[in-house]
């Protein structure tokens, strides 16, 4: 919490009346005593009485003017007695993870502001994992201290919203432990120029108004707030979205390697902040397509590559089964999805517990690196077991992927699933030129599909974004590994125009 401490210093005029009176009295006393000699008493002559009276009257009526000094002091005090308003941070989970997207200042029910633009304020942001990592050998690559880029302001009633460029201001910091961890945020706001303060009816209260601001640095995110954190002693923690008592479907999401727990913190939040993996499934768009569905987003205690070593497959299966019972879910209406290490975990779950799932969406499954990271690269026999499970599968990956090899991952599984079957090929040019084009390969019955996205000459994937909120879509290039962004925007489609989430929904209607 940032607290603004200020002092009000009051100055008054010096009471010269009392001072002069005392001086005159002392002077008269001295004069009287000097004339007394050794006499113990002395009569006052008429002339002495008159002088004393005049002196007293003069002392009572004469003083240094205090009005000018006091007035100046009062004005200085008024200037320093500025109002203080609270600021609330709001987060948005973008394709690249959660950022602080806006700040709202509440001026109170009886006030509103005008004459505000993007240069009116400076917002200083600090994100730090120093305290959490202290005493460890880990470093943070994601801590930062910046002045946030303000793209616009909007005043509605007593509330003023400051919008930030969403290409910066992440709430997670990537560490040398290969994990994203929630950073401690400290936001400070400074007013650079006066604003106009009005009453609720529009009456101008002050044309040139300056205030102070505080921020408690808590974050409100409407999408992540839909989820409830579930901590499982001895099991796998997860976030759960409850779609309602009349909903009988479930989506299980397995995150990528960067969102696993770090140092046994039980943070159980990185998996819904790292990308739109979990929140997309709970979005209004996806929920409408699915006809409503609960969402279960697990967080690996460390990494999904330890699935077999640490018994994570059975633990996840037990917790899914428990959710089915608790929420009256139809066991035949469970979808599973995952990306990267989560794609590896998704595949492992289908191999180990094929009875749990009806359909799966698998992004860039990390088969080829599994054995180097504590896991086990699936054998051809194990992948064939996925085909035997009857689970319908749509695979997505970049045509080139420098993190996990496309040929050894998505293409390998697709070739095993479709061996001996006729495959159609459809190349789709994106309507938005800022997006990468892709080709979808699929079986005639639509059970198995593979979408491969074209990468740039710089070996990147292209995405259409409007991070600066100017209403104009701009091209952003990310790692050729991040193909899940397309999946989580319901972008891949089949030859008949069916998009990937709509395809999945068809199996749980």
One Martini backbone bead per residue (centre of mass of N, CA, C, O) as a GRO file, in nm:
protein
  509
    1UNK     BB    1   0.095   0.036   0.023
    2UNK     BB    2   0.035   0.374  -0.059
    3UNK     BB    3   0.128   0.651   0.138
    4UNK     BB    4   0.025   0.986   0.198
    5UNK     BB    5   0.224   1.223   0.369
    6UNK     BB    6   0.103   1.510   0.548
    7UNK     BB    7   0.135   1.857   0.660
    8UNK     BB    8  -0.022   2.101   0.872
    9UNK     BB    9   0.082   2.443   0.901
   10UNK     BB   10   0.029   2.671   1.157
   11UNK     BB   11  -0.012   3.033   1.157
   12UNK     BB   12   0.016   3.308   1.370
   13UNK     BB   13  -0.004   3.593   1.522
   14UNK     BB   14   0.150   3.796   1.728
   15UNK     BB   15   0.091   3.898   2.061
   16UNK     BB   16   0.159   4.233   2.108
   17UNK     BB   17  -0.023   4.336   2.334
   18UNK     BB   18   0.095   4.172   2.568
   19UNK     BB   19   0.388   4.267   2.537
   20UNK     BB   20   0.352   4.579   2.572
   21UNK     BB   21   0.212   4.574   2.843
   22UNK     BB   22   0.447   4.453   3.001
   23UNK     BB   23   0.657   4.671   2.941
   24UNK     BB   24   0.504   4.913   3.062
   25UNK     BB   25   0.471   4.802   3.344
   26UNK     BB   26   0.769   4.774   3.404
   27UNK     BB   27   0.843   5.068   3.364
   28UNK     BB   28   0.655   5.182   3.581
   29UNK     BB   29   0.763   5.022   3.819
   30UNK     BB   30   1.047   5.134   3.811
   31UNK     BB   31   0.970   5.433   3.852
   32UNK     BB   32   0.831   5.403   4.122
   33UNK     BB   33   1.065   5.273   4.281
   34UNK     BB   34   1.266   5.506   4.238
   35UNK     BB   35   1.070   5.723   4.406
   36UNK     BB   36   1.050   5.579   4.699
   37UNK     BB   37   1.284   5.471   4.826
   38UNK     BB   38   1.218   5.393   5.172
   39UNK     BB   39   0.930   5.386   5.108
   40UNK     BB   40   0.637   5.190   5.140
   41UNK     BB   41   0.484   5.444   5.018
   42UNK     BB   42   0.281   5.604   4.743
   43UNK     BB   43   0.157   5.868   4.604
   44UNK     BB   44  -0.050   5.957   4.338
   45UNK     BB   45  -0.039   6.169   4.097
   46UNK     BB   46  -0.220   6.307   3.852
   47UNK     BB   47   0.003   6.287   3.634
   48UNK     BB   48   0.062   5.982   3.672
   49UNK     BB   49  -0.223   5.875   3.617
   50UNK     BB   50  -0.242   5.977   3.326
   51UNK     BB   51   0.006   5.829   3.212
   52UNK     BB   52  -0.088   5.545   3.279
   53UNK     BB   53  -0.351   5.548   3.124
   54UNK     BB   54  -0.231   5.610   2.845
   55UNK     BB   55  -0.046   5.365   2.833
   56UNK     BB   56  -0.264   5.150   2.858
   57UNK     BB   57  -0.432   5.233   2.613
   58UNK     BB   58  -0.206   5.197   2.411
   59UNK     BB   59  -0.155   4.896   2.468
   60UNK     BB   60  -0.457   4.803   2.399
   61UNK     BB   61  -0.457   4.948   2.091
   62UNK     BB   62  -0.165   4.847   2.025
   63UNK     BB   63  -0.062   4.659   1.726
   64UNK     BB   64   0.045   4.432   1.521
   65UNK     BB   65  -0.053   4.346   1.229
   66UNK     BB   66  -0.221   4.016   1.163
   67UNK     BB   67  -0.389   3.977   0.899
   68UNK     BB   68  -0.180   3.927   0.674
   69UNK     BB   69  -0.030   3.681   0.793
   70UNK     BB   70  -0.278   3.499   0.846
   71UNK     BB   71  -0.390   3.489   0.560
   72UNK     BB   72  -0.144   3.358   0.431
   73UNK     BB   73  -0.146   3.103   0.606
   74UNK     BB   74  -0.427   3.006   0.526
   75UNK     BB   75  -0.366   2.972   0.227
   76UNK     BB   76  -0.141   2.763   0.261
   77UNK     BB   77  -0.319   2.555   0.404
   78UNK     BB   78  -0.525   2.513   0.176
   79UNK     BB   79  -0.319   2.404  -0.033
   80UNK     BB   80  -0.232   2.152   0.157
   81UNK     BB   81  -0.546   2.059   0.180
   82UNK     BB   82  -0.577   1.786   0.020
   83UNK     BB   83  -0.736   1.551  -0.139
   84UNK     BB   84  -0.814   1.194  -0.107
   85UNK     BB   85  -0.794   0.914  -0.336
   86UNK     BB   86  -0.895   0.609  -0.458
   87UNK     BB   87  -0.741   0.324  -0.624
   88UNK     BB   88  -0.823   0.078  -0.877
   89UNK     BB   89  -0.729  -0.230  -0.993
   90UNK     BB   90  -0.730  -0.384  -1.328
   91UNK     BB   91  -0.763  -0.695  -1.491
   92UNK     BB   92  -0.628  -0.876  -1.786
   93UNK     BB   93  -0.644  -1.160  -1.992
   94UNK     BB   94  -0.431  -1.212  -2.221
   95UNK     BB   95  -0.258  -1.387  -2.454
   96UNK     BB   96   0.011  -1.315  -2.254
   97UNK     BB   97  -0.153  -1.239  -2.003
   98UNK     BB   98  -0.173  -1.073  -1.720
   99UNK     BB   99  -0.285  -0.731  -1.679
  100UNK     BB  100  -0.285  -0.397  -1.612
  101UNK     BB  101  -0.547  -0.214  -1.774
  102UNK     BB  102  -0.666  -0.045  -1.519
  103UNK     BB  103  -0.783   0.263  -1.353
  104UNK     BB  104  -0.989   0.365  -1.071
  105UNK     BB  105  -1.141   0.674  -0.975
  106UNK     BB  106  -1.309   0.783  -0.677
  107UNK     BB  107  -1.490   1.100  -0.609
  108UNK     BB  108  -1.773   1.051  -0.543
  109UNK     BB  109  -2.114   1.114  -0.547
  110UNK     BB  110  -2.075   1.456  -0.559
  111UNK     BB  111  -1.856   1.400  -0.792
  112UNK     BB  112  -1.680   1.533  -1.085
  113UNK     BB  113  -1.476   1.510  -1.387
  114UNK     BB  114  -1.277   1.721  -1.597
  115UNK     BB  115  -1.019   1.784  -1.793
  116UNK     BB  116  -0.905   1.495  -1.913
  117UNK     BB  117  -0.602   1.318  -1.992
  118UNK     BB  118  -0.318   1.119  -2.063
  119UNK     BB  119  -0.135   1.367  -1.914
  120UNK     BB  120  -0.244   1.411  -1.617
  121UNK     BB  121  -0.093   1.139  -1.549
  122UNK     BB  122   0.125   0.938  -1.340
  123UNK     BB  123   0.211   0.585  -1.357
  124UNK     BB  124   0.372   0.388  -1.122
  125UNK     BB  125   0.539   0.065  -1.163
  126UNK     BB  126   0.581  -0.228  -0.948
  127UNK     BB  127   0.745  -0.553  -0.992
  128UNK     BB  128   0.790  -0.814  -0.736
  129UNK     BB  129   0.997  -1.118  -0.615
  130UNK     BB  130   1.209  -1.073  -0.391
  131UNK     BB  131   1.078  -1.178  -0.130
  132UNK     BB  132   1.016  -1.469  -0.229
  133UNK     BB  133   1.331  -1.529  -0.332
  134UNK     BB  134   1.451  -1.501  -0.072
  135UNK     BB  135   1.706  -1.744  -0.011
  136UNK     BB  136   1.746  -1.813  -0.300
  137UNK     BB  137   1.873  -1.900  -0.637
  138UNK     BB  138   1.665  -1.733  -0.766
  139UNK     BB  139   1.545  -1.551  -1.049
  140UNK     BB  140   1.419  -1.257  -1.203
  141UNK     BB  141   1.282  -1.163  -1.538
  142UNK     BB  142   0.996  -0.984  -1.452
  143UNK     BB  143   1.084  -0.748  -1.321
  144UNK     BB  144   0.965  -0.400  -1.262
  145UNK     BB  145   1.011  -0.035  -1.353
  146UNK     BB  146   0.743   0.183  -1.451
  147UNK     BB  147   0.578   0.390  -1.674
  148UNK     BB  148   0.274   0.385  -1.773
  149UNK     BB  149   0.096   0.357  -2.063
  150UNK     BB  150  -0.132   0.598  -2.159
  151UNK     BB  151  -0.418   0.594  -2.385
  152UNK     BB  152  -0.670   0.671  -2.185
  153UNK     BB  153  -0.966   0.849  -2.076
  154UNK     BB  154  -1.266   0.809  -1.850
  155UNK     BB  155  -1.566   0.986  -1.765
  156UNK     BB  156  -1.809   0.857  -1.513
  157UNK     BB  157  -1.910   1.054  -1.322
  158UNK     BB  158  -1.719   0.983  -1.032
  159UNK     BB  159  -1.553   0.815  -1.249
  160UNK     BB  160  -1.208   0.740  -1.336
  161UNK     BB  161  -1.052   0.608  -1.627
  162UNK     BB  162  -0.741   0.435  -1.674
  163UNK     BB  163  -0.571   0.342  -1.965
  164UNK     BB  164  -0.362   0.078  -2.070
  165UNK     BB  165  -0.113  -0.071  -2.212
  166UNK     BB  166  -0.124  -0.433  -2.281
  167UNK     BB  167   0.197  -0.489  -2.339
  168UNK     BB  168   0.201  -0.425  -2.030
  169UNK     BB  169   0.181  -0.506  -1.687
  170UNK     BB  170   0.246  -0.761  -1.548
  171UNK     BB  171   0.164  -1.005  -1.279
  172UNK     BB  172   0.384  -1.189  -1.387
  173UNK     BB  173   0.696  -1.360  -1.312
  174UNK     BB  174   0.976  -1.479  -1.455
  175UNK     BB  175   1.186  -1.747  -1.368
  176UNK     BB  176   1.467  -1.956  -1.328
  177UNK     BB  177   1.252  -2.198  -1.261
  178UNK     BB  178   1.031  -2.187  -1.503
  179UNK     BB  179   0.828  -1.980  -1.355
  180UNK     BB  180   0.536  -1.827  -1.276
  181UNK     BB  181   0.489  -1.540  -1.057
  182UNK     BB  182   0.331  -1.348  -0.839
  183UNK     BB  183   0.357  -1.022  -0.811
  184UNK     BB  184   0.441  -0.742  -0.640
  185UNK     BB  185   0.242  -0.454  -0.628
  186UNK     BB  186   0.325  -0.096  -0.708
  187UNK     BB  187   0.116   0.187  -0.715
  188UNK     BB  188   0.165   0.526  -0.849
  189UNK     BB  189  -0.003   0.846  -0.840
  190UNK     BB  190   0.025   1.150  -1.046
  191UNK     BB  191  -0.053   1.483  -1.073
  192UNK     BB  192   0.027   1.718  -1.335
  193UNK     BB  193  -0.263   1.858  -1.369
  194UNK     BB  194  -0.534   2.024  -1.365
  195UNK     BB  195  -0.877   1.993  -1.285
  196UNK     BB  196  -1.228   1.962  -1.307
  197UNK     BB  197  -1.467   2.031  -1.053
  198UNK     BB  198  -1.789   1.885  -0.998
  199UNK     BB  199  -2.098   1.846  -0.956
  200UNK     BB  200  -2.356   1.639  -1.028
  201UNK     BB  201  -2.505   1.897  -1.186
  202UNK     BB  202  -2.231   2.069  -1.304
  203UNK     BB  203  -2.123   2.238  -1.094
  204UNK     BB  204  -1.862   2.438  -1.035
  205UNK     BB  205  -1.614   2.401  -0.784
  206UNK     BB  206  -1.330   2.363  -0.957
  207UNK     BB  207  -1.112   2.448  -1.216
  208UNK     BB  208  -0.839   2.405  -1.027
  209UNK     BB  209  -0.758   2.069  -0.953
  210UNK     BB  210  -0.590   1.904  -0.673
  211UNK     BB  211  -0.471   1.576  -0.578
  212UNK     BB  212  -0.461   1.279  -0.400
  213UNK     BB  213  -0.332   0.926  -0.413
  214UNK     BB  214  -0.439   0.586  -0.361
  215UNK     BB  215  -0.311   0.234  -0.346
  216UNK     BB  216  -0.364  -0.119  -0.261
  217UNK     BB  217  -0.294  -0.332  -0.509
  218UNK     BB  218  -0.533  -0.463  -0.586
  219UNK     BB  219  -0.707  -0.710  -0.799
  220UNK     BB  220  -0.950  -0.687  -1.056
  221UNK     BB  221  -1.108  -0.983  -1.217
  222UNK     BB  222  -1.379  -1.102  -1.376
  223UNK     BB  223  -1.272  -1.376  -1.484
  224UNK     BB  224  -1.117  -1.495  -1.232
  225UNK     BB  225  -1.366  -1.457  -1.031
  226UNK     BB  226  -1.520  -1.721  -1.133
  227UNK     BB  227  -1.315  -1.865  -0.958
  228UNK     BB  228  -1.223  -2.139  -0.743
  229UNK     BB  229  -1.015  -2.226  -0.493
  230UNK     BB  230  -0.853  -2.557  -0.471
  231UNK     BB  231  -0.720  -2.727  -0.196
  232UNK     BB  232  -0.523  -3.034  -0.200
  233UNK     BB  233  -0.435  -3.263   0.016
  234UNK     BB  234  -0.207  -3.455  -0.160
  235UNK     BB  235  -0.275  -3.321  -0.432
  236UNK     BB  236  -0.439  -3.121  -0.681
  237UNK     BB  237  -0.466  -2.817  -0.755
  238UNK     BB  238  -0.756  -2.594  -0.827
  239UNK     BB  239  -0.969  -2.435  -1.056
  240UNK     BB  240  -1.327  -2.342  -1.033
  241UNK     BB  241  -1.605  -2.344  -1.258
  242UNK     BB  242  -1.943  -2.263  -1.196
  243UNK     BB  243  -2.223  -2.300  -1.420
  244UNK     BB  244  -2.433  -2.469  -1.261
  245UNK     BB  245  -2.680  -2.699  -1.160
  246UNK     BB  246  -2.780  -2.754  -1.481
  247UNK     BB  247  -2.489  -2.856  -1.542
  248UNK     BB  248  -2.324  -3.155  -1.727
  249UNK     BB  249  -2.037  -3.025  -1.788
  250UNK     BB  250  -1.671  -3.070  -1.867
  251UNK     BB  251  -1.360  -2.891  -1.839
  252UNK     BB  252  -1.016  -2.980  -1.882
  253UNK     BB  253  -0.717  -2.801  -1.778
  254UNK     BB  254  -0.371  -2.799  -1.906
  255UNK     BB  255  -0.098  -2.643  -1.852
  256UNK     BB  256   0.192  -2.514  -1.883
  257UNK     BB  257   0.507  -2.506  -1.744
  258UNK     BB  258   0.500  -2.195  -1.633
  259UNK     BB  259   0.229  -2.263  -1.424
  260UNK     BB  260   0.355  -2.394  -1.209
  261UNK     BB  261   0.459  -2.450  -0.919
  262UNK     BB  262   0.658  -2.268  -0.660
  263UNK     BB  263   0.805  -2.368  -0.381
  264UNK     BB  264   0.538  -2.466  -0.250
  265UNK     BB  265   0.310  -2.218  -0.250
  266UNK     BB  266   0.012  -2.261  -0.346
  267UNK     BB  267  -0.104  -2.041  -0.547
  268UNK     BB  268  -0.329  -2.127  -0.758
  269UNK     BB  269  -0.306  -1.897  -1.030
  270UNK     BB  270  -0.117  -1.910  -1.281
  271UNK     BB  271  -0.319  -2.088  -1.468
  272UNK     BB  272  -0.520  -1.814  -1.500
  273UNK     BB  273  -0.280  -1.592  -1.595
  274UNK     BB  274  -0.077  -1.688  -1.830
  275UNK     BB  275  -0.348  -1.738  -1.994
  276UNK     BB  276  -0.657  -1.828  -2.167
  277UNK     BB  277  -0.708  -2.127  -2.094
  278UNK     BB  278  -0.935  -2.097  -1.869
  279UNK     BB  279  -1.106  -1.831  -1.925
  280UNK     BB  280  -1.213  -1.907  -2.206
  281UNK     BB  281  -1.406  -2.139  -2.109
  282UNK     BB  282  -1.567  -1.910  -1.919
  283UNK     BB  283  -1.668  -1.759  -2.138
  284UNK     BB  284  -1.935  -1.650  -2.307
  285UNK     BB  285  -1.863  -1.773  -2.578
  286UNK     BB  286  -1.799  -2.069  -2.489
  287UNK     BB  287  -2.056  -2.120  -2.324
  288UNK     BB  288  -2.248  -2.093  -2.564
  289UNK     BB  289  -2.133  -2.320  -2.738
  290UNK     BB  290  -2.158  -2.547  -2.501
  291UNK     BB  291  -2.409  -2.491  -2.308
  292UNK     BB  292  -2.239  -2.510  -2.080
  293UNK     BB  293  -1.954  -2.529  -1.838
  294UNK     BB  294  -1.740  -2.660  -1.652
  295UNK     BB  295  -1.418  -2.572  -1.490
  296UNK     BB  296  -1.088  -2.740  -1.473
  297UNK     BB  297  -0.780  -2.601  -1.327
  298UNK     BB  298  -0.485  -2.719  -1.300
  299UNK     BB  299  -0.190  -2.746  -1.077
  300UNK     BB  300   0.117  -2.818  -1.078
  301UNK     BB  301   0.338  -2.886  -0.826
  302UNK     BB  302   0.544  -2.844  -1.085
  303UNK     BB  303   0.531  -3.082  -1.320
  304UNK     BB  304   0.398  -3.288  -1.573
  305UNK     BB  305   0.656  -3.472  -1.605
  306UNK     BB  306   0.572  -3.608  -1.306
  307UNK     BB  307   0.320  -3.788  -1.343
  308UNK     BB  308   0.441  -4.074  -1.286
  309UNK     BB  309   0.631  -4.033  -1.044
  310UNK     BB  310   0.377  -3.872  -0.864
  311UNK     BB  311   0.081  -3.971  -0.939
  312UNK     BB  312  -0.101  -3.758  -1.116
  313UNK     BB  313  -0.304  -3.925  -1.280
  314UNK     BB  314  -0.472  -4.041  -1.044
  315UNK     BB  315  -0.534  -3.778  -0.897
  316UNK     BB  316  -0.687  -3.642  -1.126
  317UNK     BB  317  -0.901  -3.862  -1.162
  318UNK     BB  318  -1.021  -3.840  -0.876
  319UNK     BB  319  -1.104  -3.535  -0.897
  320UNK     BB  320  -1.288  -3.563  -1.139
  321UNK     BB  321  -1.482  -3.772  -1.015
  322UNK     BB  322  -1.568  -3.591  -0.781
  323UNK     BB  323  -1.690  -3.364  -0.957
  324UNK     BB  324  -1.902  -3.538  -1.095
  325UNK     BB  325  -2.054  -3.593  -0.828
  326UNK     BB  326  -2.093  -3.296  -0.711
  327UNK     BB  327  -2.215  -3.179  -1.019
  328UNK     BB  328  -2.370  -3.373  -1.205
  329UNK     BB  329  -2.193  -3.510  -1.422
  330UNK     BB  330  -2.153  -3.629  -1.731
  331UNK     BB  331  -1.925  -3.873  -1.820
  332UNK     BB  332  -1.986  -3.808  -2.148
  333UNK     BB  333  -1.913  -3.471  -2.081
  334UNK     BB  334  -1.579  -3.466  -2.129
  335UNK     BB  335  -1.327  -3.235  -2.165
  336UNK     BB  336  -0.987  -3.202  -2.298
  337UNK     BB  337  -0.704  -2.970  -2.236
  338UNK     BB  338  -0.375  -2.866  -2.379
  339UNK     BB  339  -0.035  -2.722  -2.338
  340UNK     BB  340   0.242  -2.863  -2.398
  341UNK     BB  341   0.283  -2.998  -2.106
  342UNK     BB  342  -0.032  -3.021  -2.116
  343UNK     BB  343  -0.030  -3.204  -2.369
  344UNK     BB  344   0.118  -3.430  -2.235
  345UNK     BB  345  -0.090  -3.473  -2.005
  346UNK     BB  346  -0.333  -3.530  -2.182
  347UNK     BB  347  -0.216  -3.786  -2.312
  348UNK     BB  348  -0.165  -3.939  -2.047
  349UNK     BB  349  -0.463  -3.944  -1.955
  350UNK     BB  350  -0.574  -4.107  -2.195
  351UNK     BB  351  -0.396  -4.355  -2.152
  352UNK     BB  352  -0.479  -4.405  -1.841
  353UNK     BB  353  -0.798  -4.257  -1.882
  354UNK     BB  354  -1.013  -4.305  -2.134
  355UNK     BB  355  -1.302  -4.299  -1.982
  356UNK     BB  356  -1.323  -3.978  -1.921
  357UNK     BB  357  -1.325  -3.900  -2.238
  358UNK     BB  358  -1.448  -3.762  -2.551
  359UNK     BB  359  -1.258  -3.503  -2.597
  360UNK     BB  360  -0.965  -3.336  -2.760
  361UNK     BB  361  -0.726  -3.064  -2.706
  362UNK     BB  362  -0.397  -3.037  -2.865
  363UNK     BB  363  -0.107  -2.849  -2.787
  364UNK     BB  364   0.202  -2.897  -2.843
  365UNK     BB  365   0.313  -3.177  -2.753
  366UNK     BB  366   0.580  -3.267  -2.519
  367UNK     BB  367   0.747  -3.537  -2.608
  368UNK     BB  368   1.061  -3.486  -2.685
  369UNK     BB  369   1.131  -3.347  -2.380
  370UNK     BB  370   1.042  -3.528  -2.142
  371UNK     BB  371   1.302  -3.699  -2.068
  372UNK     BB  372   1.467  -3.424  -1.993
  373UNK     BB  373   1.216  -3.341  -1.759
  374UNK     BB  374   1.113  -3.625  -1.603
  375UNK     BB  375   0.987  -3.794  -1.820
  376UNK     BB  376   0.797  -3.980  -2.081
  377UNK     BB  377   0.818  -4.081  -2.385
  378UNK     BB  378   0.600  -4.184  -2.592
  379UNK     BB  379   0.501  -4.454  -2.738
  380UNK     BB  380   0.350  -4.601  -2.999
  381UNK     BB  381   0.167  -4.776  -2.823
  382UNK     BB  382   0.050  -4.544  -2.652
  383UNK     BB  383  -0.066  -4.379  -2.891
  384UNK     BB  384  -0.249  -4.607  -2.991
  385UNK     BB  385  -0.430  -4.604  -2.737
  386UNK     BB  386  -0.574  -4.345  -2.816
  387UNK     BB  387  -0.720  -4.465  -3.057
  388UNK     BB  388  -0.862  -4.694  -2.887
  389UNK     BB  389  -1.038  -4.498  -2.696
  390UNK     BB  390  -1.225  -4.291  -2.888
  391UNK     BB  391  -1.100  -4.019  -2.883
  392UNK     BB  392  -1.140  -3.709  -2.995
  393UNK     BB  393  -0.899  -3.514  -3.206
  394UNK     BB  394  -0.732  -3.185  -3.184
  395UNK     BB  395  -0.452  -3.050  -3.340
  396UNK     BB  396  -0.198  -2.792  -3.251
  397UNK     BB  397   0.053  -2.607  -3.452
  398UNK     BB  398   0.337  -2.508  -3.559
  399UNK     BB  399   0.512  -2.578  -3.832
  400UNK     BB  400   0.719  -2.440  -3.654
  401UNK     BB  401   0.907  -2.554  -3.353
  402UNK     BB  402   1.159  -2.461  -3.115
  403UNK     BB  403   1.063  -2.634  -2.857
  404UNK     BB  404   0.869  -2.841  -3.010
  405UNK     BB  405   0.858  -3.079  -3.240
  406UNK     BB  406   0.627  -3.130  -3.476
  407UNK     BB  407   0.704  -3.413  -3.592
  408UNK     BB  408   0.728  -3.538  -3.278
  409UNK     BB  409   0.427  -3.459  -3.210
  410UNK     BB  410   0.160  -3.386  -3.364
  411UNK     BB  411   0.229  -3.550  -3.624
  412UNK     BB  412   0.278  -3.817  -3.489
  413UNK     BB  413  -0.005  -3.862  -3.368
  414UNK     BB  414  -0.170  -3.823  -3.627
  415UNK     BB  415  -0.044  -4.059  -3.786
  416UNK     BB  416  -0.138  -4.280  -3.589
  417UNK     BB  417  -0.448  -4.217  -3.591
  418UNK     BB  418  -0.454  -4.219  -3.940
  419UNK     BB  419  -0.381  -4.488  -4.021
  420UNK     BB  420  -0.524  -4.576  -4.334
  421UNK     BB  421  -0.648  -4.294  -4.386
  422UNK     BB  422  -0.823  -4.041  -4.515
  423UNK     BB  423  -0.688  -3.715  -4.617
  424UNK     BB  424  -0.752  -3.384  -4.579
  425UNK     BB  425  -0.672  -3.049  -4.728
  426UNK     BB  426  -0.680  -2.711  -4.577
  427UNK     BB  427  -0.630  -2.383  -4.674
  428UNK     BB  428  -0.624  -2.083  -4.459
  429UNK     BB  429  -0.705  -1.754  -4.493
  430UNK     BB  430  -0.689  -1.483  -4.317
  431UNK     BB  431  -0.881  -1.208  -4.268
  432UNK     BB  432  -0.652  -1.123  -4.089
  433UNK     BB  433  -0.332  -1.036  -4.183
  434UNK     BB  434  -0.198  -1.061  -3.886
  435UNK     BB  435  -0.243  -1.356  -3.930
  436UNK     BB  436  -0.183  -1.675  -3.954
  437UNK     BB  437  -0.182  -1.916  -4.158
  438UNK     BB  438  -0.352  -2.239  -4.236
  439UNK     BB  439  -0.363  -2.604  -4.201
  440UNK     BB  440  -0.607  -2.866  -4.243
  441UNK     BB  441  -0.620  -3.194  -4.119
  442UNK     BB  442  -0.855  -3.472  -4.211
  443UNK     BB  443  -1.100  -3.678  -4.154
  444UNK     BB  444  -1.403  -3.771  -4.285
  445UNK     BB  445  -1.537  -3.797  -3.979
  446UNK     BB  446  -1.384  -3.569  -3.784
  447UNK     BB  447  -1.211  -3.701  -3.546
  448UNK     BB  448  -0.939  -3.604  -3.691
  449UNK     BB  449  -0.712  -3.322  -3.632
  450UNK     BB  450  -0.483  -3.080  -3.806
  451UNK     BB  451  -0.327  -2.765  -3.720
  452UNK     BB  452  -0.106  -2.557  -3.919
  453UNK     BB  453   0.104  -2.284  -3.868
  454UNK     BB  454   0.245  -2.025  -4.005
  455UNK     BB  455   0.563  -1.895  -4.029
  456UNK     BB  456   0.801  -1.680  -4.030
  457UNK     BB  457   1.116  -1.587  -4.119
  458UNK     BB  458   1.159  -1.548  -3.791
  459UNK     BB  459   0.996  -1.775  -3.648
  460UNK     BB  460   0.689  -1.672  -3.617
  461UNK     BB  461   0.387  -1.577  -3.482
  462UNK     BB  462   0.084  -1.428  -3.587
  463UNK     BB  463  -0.105  -1.150  -3.432
  464UNK     BB  464  -0.411  -0.998  -3.356
  465UNK     BB  465  -0.400  -0.672  -3.197
  466UNK     BB  466  -0.521  -0.419  -2.926
  467UNK     BB  467  -0.329  -0.291  -2.688
  468UNK     BB  468  -0.381   0.039  -2.743
  469UNK     BB  469  -0.695   0.100  -2.793
  470UNK     BB  470  -0.748   0.233  -3.108
  471UNK     BB  471  -0.918   0.023  -3.303
  472UNK     BB  472  -0.647  -0.104  -3.420
  473UNK     BB  473  -0.509  -0.362  -3.571
  474UNK     BB  474  -0.217  -0.540  -3.474
  475UNK     BB  475   0.091  -0.680  -3.508
  476UNK     BB  476   0.197  -0.978  -3.333
  477UNK     BB  477   0.495  -1.147  -3.225
  478UNK     BB  478   0.549  -1.482  -3.142
  479UNK     BB  479   0.617  -1.768  -3.058
  480UNK     BB  480   0.605  -2.076  -3.235
  481UNK     BB  481   0.467  -2.215  -2.968
  482UNK     BB  482   0.190  -2.020  -2.939
  483UNK     BB  483  -0.078  -2.172  -3.065
  484UNK     BB  484  -0.298  -2.149  -2.835
  485UNK     BB  485  -0.411  -1.875  -2.903
  486UNK     BB  486  -0.594  -1.976  -3.130
  487UNK     BB  487  -0.764  -2.176  -2.973
  488UNK     BB  488  -0.856  -1.947  -2.750
  489UNK     BB  489  -1.005  -1.803  -3.026
  490UNK     BB  490  -1.145  -2.003  -3.221
  491UNK     BB  491  -0.975  -2.039  -3.506
  492UNK     BB  492  -0.968  -2.304  -3.595
  493UNK     BB  493  -1.056  -2.488  -3.903
  494UNK     BB  494  -1.240  -2.653  -4.115
  495UNK     BB  495  -1.355  -2.717  -4.428
  496UNK     BB  496  -1.668  -2.648  -4.322
  497UNK     BB  497  -1.606  -2.407  -4.087
  498UNK     BB  498  -1.544  -2.544  -3.829
  499UNK     BB  499  -1.470  -2.474  -3.515
  500UNK     BB  500  -1.303  -2.606  -3.250
  501UNK     BB  501  -1.522  -2.555  -3.023
  502UNK     BB  502  -1.764  -2.652  -3.188
  503UNK     BB  503  -1.659  -2.935  -3.226
  504UNK     BB  504  -1.643  -3.013  -2.924
  505UNK     BB  505  -1.946  -2.958  -2.857
  506UNK     BB  506  -2.062  -3.198  -3.034
  507UNK     BB  507  -1.978  -3.423  -2.797
  508UNK     BB  508  -2.175  -3.269  -2.546
  509UNK     BB  509  -2.490  -3.231  -2.630
   0.00000   0.00000   0.00000
